[in-house]
Amino acid sequence: MKHALILLCIAALFLACELDPFLFNSKSADQYELPGNNIPQELIQEVSFESGGNTIFGIWVASNGRRPGLTLLYCHGNKNGIDEYWDRIQFLHGTGINLFIFDYRGYGKSEGESSEKGLHEDGIAALNFIQNHYKTTADSLILYGYSLGNVVSIYLAAEKIDPLCLFAESPFASAASLAQGSSGLDLPALWLTEGEYNNAERIQKIKTHFCLLHGEIDDFVRWKDNGRIVWENAPEPKILHLIKEANHKDVPQILGISEYQNIILEYIESAIHD
């Protein structure tokens, strides 16, 4: 018993040191490379704004002309920054809507150090920026969160704005569910991270159309412990796409880019006409 307790304490101390980098796998950058970019340069605009005393950087991608009245605010995952997710921006650009992606503090060119509070503040600042600078209105706004980005997008939809619709790709339920699923230990969340990151609780407060996409074999944010809980807690109207053979990073690719784009557009259209 004593030996098991010692091992448990060692594991807890190890995870306490490791989970924040696990959540915030950031990488600073002096400039954005936009790897493999095929979007016309004249549609791409790098911008900056302030959040919590930090300069935050983002990229606005104007519509290709097909649906210029809609704007999607994309909240990316925990790795590296905008460049890491540029392929996804290109997928979404094919839908014809305006796009805005930004780096949280500590990511890419953005200043500061990430935290749960920082994510929320950066999300609010990004939302305010596109509302003021690009005249984005709530009824033309789509929020999209991928993995860690759901902490931002779900928070905004629950606490700050009632958007046209909300997309969640591969969301975790909370810091506890993510950490316990990864560690295999039933440890209190506060042993592992200072924040709660409770998407499953906050999703109950949204008042908009909700679409959840999740890989059925996701081994990083497991469906049964995370996405399923978020889905069950979300109010109607909602729709689920549980993609067989998809893991954490390849939902659009396993679906096929055209099918992925169709899912996004069809749900947006259903929200518009509901």
C-alpha positions as CSV (number, residue, x, y, z in Angstrom):
1,M,0.0,0.0,0.0
2,K,2.8,2.4,1.0
3,H,4.7,1.5,-2.2
4,A,1.7,2.1,-4.4
5,L,1.1,5.5,-2.8
6,I,4.7,6.5,-3.4
7,L,4.4,5.5,-7.0
8,L,1.2,7.4,-7.3
9,C,2.7,10.6,-5.9
10,I,5.7,10.3,-8.3
11,A,3.3,9.9,-11.2
12,A,1.3,12.9,-10.1
13,L,4.4,15.0,-9.8
14,F,5.6,14.0,-13.2
15,L,2.3,14.7,-14.8
16,A,2.0,18.1,-13.0
17,C,5.2,19.1,-14.8
18,E,4.2,17.6,-18.1
19,L,0.5,18.4,-18.6
20,D,0.8,22.1,-19.3
21,P,3.3,21.6,-22.1
22,F,1.0,18.7,-23.2
23,L,-1.9,21.3,-23.4
24,F,0.3,24.1,-24.7
25,N,2.7,22.7,-27.2
26,S,3.5,26.2,-28.6
27,K,6.2,27.3,-30.9
28,S,7.3,30.8,-31.5
29,A,7.9,32.2,-35.0
30,D,9.4,35.4,-36.5
31,Q,7.2,35.1,-39.6
32,Y,4.5,32.9,-41.0
33,E,5.4,30.5,-43.8
34,L,1.9,29.3,-44.7
35,P,3.2,26.0,-46.0
36,G,1.7,24.7,-49.3
37,N,-0.4,27.8,-49.7
38,N,-2.7,27.9,-52.7
39,I,-4.9,30.8,-51.6
40,P,-4.3,34.0,-53.7
41,Q,-2.1,36.3,-51.8
42,E,-4.4,39.3,-52.3
43,L,-7.0,37.5,-50.1
44,I,-4.6,37.0,-47.2
45,Q,-4.0,39.7,-44.7
46,E,-1.8,39.4,-41.6
47,V,-3.1,41.5,-38.7
48,S,-2.4,42.2,-35.0
49,F,-4.4,43.3,-32.0
50,E,-4.0,43.5,-28.2
51,S,-5.0,41.0,-25.5
52,G,-4.1,41.3,-21.9
53,G,-1.1,43.5,-22.6
54,N,0.2,41.2,-25.3
55,T,0.3,41.7,-29.1
56,I,-1.6,38.9,-30.7
57,F,-1.3,38.0,-34.4
58,G,-3.8,36.6,-36.8
59,I,-4.5,36.1,-40.5
60,W,-7.7,37.2,-42.3
61,V,-8.5,35.2,-45.4
62,A,-11.2,36.9,-47.5
63,S,-13.9,35.0,-49.3
64,N,-13.2,33.7,-52.8
65,G,-16.4,35.5,-53.7
66,R,-18.9,32.7,-53.2
67,R,-20.1,33.5,-49.7
68,P,-18.6,36.8,-48.6
69,G,-21.4,37.5,-46.1
70,L,-20.3,34.8,-43.7
71,T,-17.2,34.7,-41.5
72,L,-15.7,31.7,-39.7
73,L,-13.5,32.3,-36.6
74,Y,-11.1,29.3,-36.4
75,C,-9.6,28.4,-33.0
76,H,-6.7,26.0,-33.6
77,G,-5.2,23.2,-31.6
78,N,-2.4,23.0,-29.2
79,K,0.6,22.5,-31.5
80,N,2.9,25.1,-32.9
81,G,0.6,27.8,-34.3
82,I,-1.0,29.1,-37.5
83,D,1.4,27.4,-39.9
84,E,0.5,24.0,-38.4
85,Y,-3.2,24.5,-39.4
86,W,-2.8,26.2,-42.7
87,D,-3.9,23.1,-44.6
88,R,-7.2,23.3,-42.7
89,I,-7.6,27.0,-43.6
90,Q,-7.2,26.0,-47.2
91,F,-9.8,23.3,-46.9
92,L,-12.2,25.8,-45.4
93,H,-11.4,28.5,-47.9
94,G,-13.0,26.2,-50.5
95,T,-16.4,26.8,-48.8
96,G,-16.3,30.4,-50.0
97,I,-16.6,32.1,-46.6
98,N,-14.3,34.6,-44.9
99,L,-11.9,33.0,-42.4
100,F,-10.0,34.3,-39.4
101,I,-7.3,32.3,-37.6
102,F,-5.2,33.7,-34.8
103,D,-2.3,32.5,-32.5
104,Y,-3.0,32.4,-28.8
105,R,-0.4,34.1,-26.6
106,G,2.9,32.2,-26.7
107,Y,2.1,30.7,-30.1
108,G,3.6,31.8,-33.5
109,K,4.3,35.6,-33.4
110,S,1.9,36.3,-30.5
111,E,3.4,37.5,-27.2
112,G,2.9,36.2,-23.7
113,E,2.3,32.8,-22.1
114,S,-0.7,30.6,-22.5
115,S,-3.2,29.7,-19.8
116,E,-6.9,29.0,-19.6
117,K,-7.6,32.6,-18.7
118,G,-5.3,33.7,-21.5
119,L,-7.2,31.5,-24.0
120,H,-10.4,33.1,-23.1
121,E,-9.0,36.7,-23.2
122,D,-7.4,36.0,-26.6
123,G,-10.6,34.6,-27.9
124,I,-12.6,37.7,-26.8
125,A,-9.9,40.0,-28.3
126,A,-10.1,38.1,-31.6
127,L,-13.9,38.2,-31.7
128,N,-13.9,42.0,-30.9
129,F,-11.3,42.5,-33.6
130,I,-13.2,40.9,-36.4
131,Q,-16.5,42.5,-35.2
132,N,-14.9,46.0,-35.3
133,H,-12.4,45.7,-38.1
134,Y,-14.4,43.5,-40.5
135,K,-17.9,44.4,-39.3
136,T,-18.7,40.8,-38.5
137,T,-22.2,40.4,-36.9
138,A,-23.3,37.5,-34.7
139,D,-25.8,36.2,-37.3
140,S,-23.1,35.9,-39.9
141,L,-20.5,34.4,-37.6
142,I,-19.5,30.7,-37.4
143,L,-17.2,29.6,-34.5
144,Y,-15.0,26.6,-35.1
145,G,-12.8,24.9,-32.5
146,Y,-10.3,22.1,-33.1
147,S,-9.0,20.1,-30.1
148,L,-7.7,22.7,-27.6
149,G,-9.4,25.5,-29.7
150,N,-12.7,24.3,-28.4
151,V,-11.8,25.8,-25.0
152,V,-11.9,29.2,-26.8
153,S,-14.9,28.6,-29.2
154,I,-17.2,27.0,-26.7
155,Y,-16.4,29.7,-24.2
156,L,-17.2,32.4,-26.7
157,A,-20.5,30.7,-27.7
158,A,-21.5,30.1,-24.1
159,E,-20.5,33.4,-22.5
160,K,-19.9,36.1,-25.1
161,I,-21.9,35.8,-28.3
162,D,-24.7,33.7,-29.9
163,P,-23.2,32.9,-33.3
164,L,-25.0,31.5,-36.3
165,C,-23.5,28.1,-35.4
166,L,-20.7,26.3,-33.6
167,F,-18.5,23.6,-34.9
168,A,-16.4,21.4,-32.5
169,E,-13.8,19.0,-33.9
170,S,-12.3,16.5,-31.5
171,P,-13.1,18.4,-28.3
172,F,-12.0,17.1,-24.9
173,A,-14.6,17.2,-22.1
174,S,-12.3,18.7,-19.4
175,A,-8.7,18.8,-18.2
176,A,-9.5,15.9,-15.9
177,S,-10.9,13.7,-18.7
178,L,-8.1,14.4,-21.0
179,A,-5.4,13.8,-18.4
180,Q,-6.9,10.7,-17.0
181,G,-7.4,9.3,-20.4
182,S,-3.8,9.9,-21.3
183,S,-2.3,8.8,-18.0
184,G,-4.5,5.9,-17.2
185,L,-4.7,7.1,-13.6
186,D,-7.7,8.5,-11.8
187,L,-6.0,11.7,-10.6
188,P,-7.7,14.9,-9.5
189,A,-7.4,17.5,-12.3
190,L,-5.9,20.1,-10.0
191,W,-2.9,17.8,-9.5
192,L,-2.2,18.1,-13.2
193,T,-3.1,21.6,-14.3
194,E,-4.2,24.9,-12.8
195,G,-7.2,25.2,-15.2
196,E,-10.4,23.2,-15.6
197,Y,-10.9,23.6,-19.3
198,N,-14.4,22.2,-18.8
199,N,-16.0,22.1,-22.3
200,A,-18.6,19.5,-21.2
201,E,-20.0,21.8,-18.5
202,R,-19.8,25.0,-20.6
203,I,-21.4,23.5,-23.7
204,Q,-24.7,23.3,-21.8
205,K,-25.0,27.1,-21.9
206,I,-24.8,27.6,-25.7
207,K,-28.0,28.7,-27.5
208,T,-27.0,28.0,-31.1
209,H,-26.8,25.3,-33.7
210,F,-24.0,22.8,-32.8
211,C,-22.1,20.4,-35.0
212,L,-19.6,17.9,-33.5
213,L,-17.0,16.0,-35.6
214,H,-14.9,13.4,-33.9
215,G,-12.7,10.5,-35.0
216,E,-14.0,7.2,-33.7
217,I,-10.4,5.9,-33.1
218,D,-9.0,9.1,-31.7
219,D,-6.3,8.0,-29.3
220,F,-5.4,11.4,-28.1
221,V,-8.8,12.8,-27.2
222,R,-10.8,9.6,-26.9
223,W,-14.4,9.7,-28.1
224,K,-16.0,7.8,-25.2
225,D,-14.4,9.9,-22.5
226,N,-14.5,13.3,-24.2
227,G,-16.4,14.0,-27.4
228,R,-19.3,11.8,-26.3
229,I,-19.7,13.7,-23.1
230,V,-19.6,17.0,-24.8
231,W,-22.2,15.8,-27.3
232,E,-24.5,14.4,-24.7
233,N,-24.4,17.7,-22.7
234,A,-25.0,19.9,-25.7
235,P,-28.5,21.2,-26.1
236,E,-30.5,20.9,-29.3
237,P,-30.3,21.7,-32.2
238,K,-27.2,19.6,-32.8
239,I,-25.8,17.1,-35.2
240,L,-23.0,14.5,-34.8
241,H,-20.5,13.2,-37.3
242,L,-18.5,10.3,-35.8
243,I,-16.0,9.3,-38.4
244,K,-14.9,5.7,-38.6
245,E,-11.1,5.2,-39.1
246,A,-10.4,8.8,-38.2
247,N,-7.9,9.6,-35.5
248,H,-7.2,13.0,-33.9
249,K,-5.6,14.9,-36.7
250,D,-7.1,13.5,-39.9
251,V,-10.9,14.0,-39.7
252,P,-11.1,16.2,-42.8
253,Q,-8.8,13.9,-44.8
254,I,-10.6,10.7,-43.8
255,L,-13.9,12.2,-44.7
256,G,-12.5,13.5,-47.9
257,I,-12.1,17.3,-48.4
258,S,-15.2,17.7,-50.6
259,E,-17.3,15.8,-48.1
260,Y,-15.8,17.8,-45.2
261,Q,-16.7,21.0,-47.0
262,N,-20.2,19.8,-47.8
263,I,-20.8,19.0,-44.1
264,I,-19.7,22.5,-43.1
265,L,-21.8,24.2,-45.7
266,E,-24.9,22.1,-45.3
267,Y,-24.9,22.7,-41.5
268,I,-24.4,26.4,-42.0
269,E,-27.3,26.5,-44.5
270,S,-29.5,24.6,-42.1
271,A,-28.7,27.2,-39.4
272,I,-29.5,30.1,-41.7
273,H,-32.9,28.6,-42.7
274,D,-34.0,27.3,-39.4
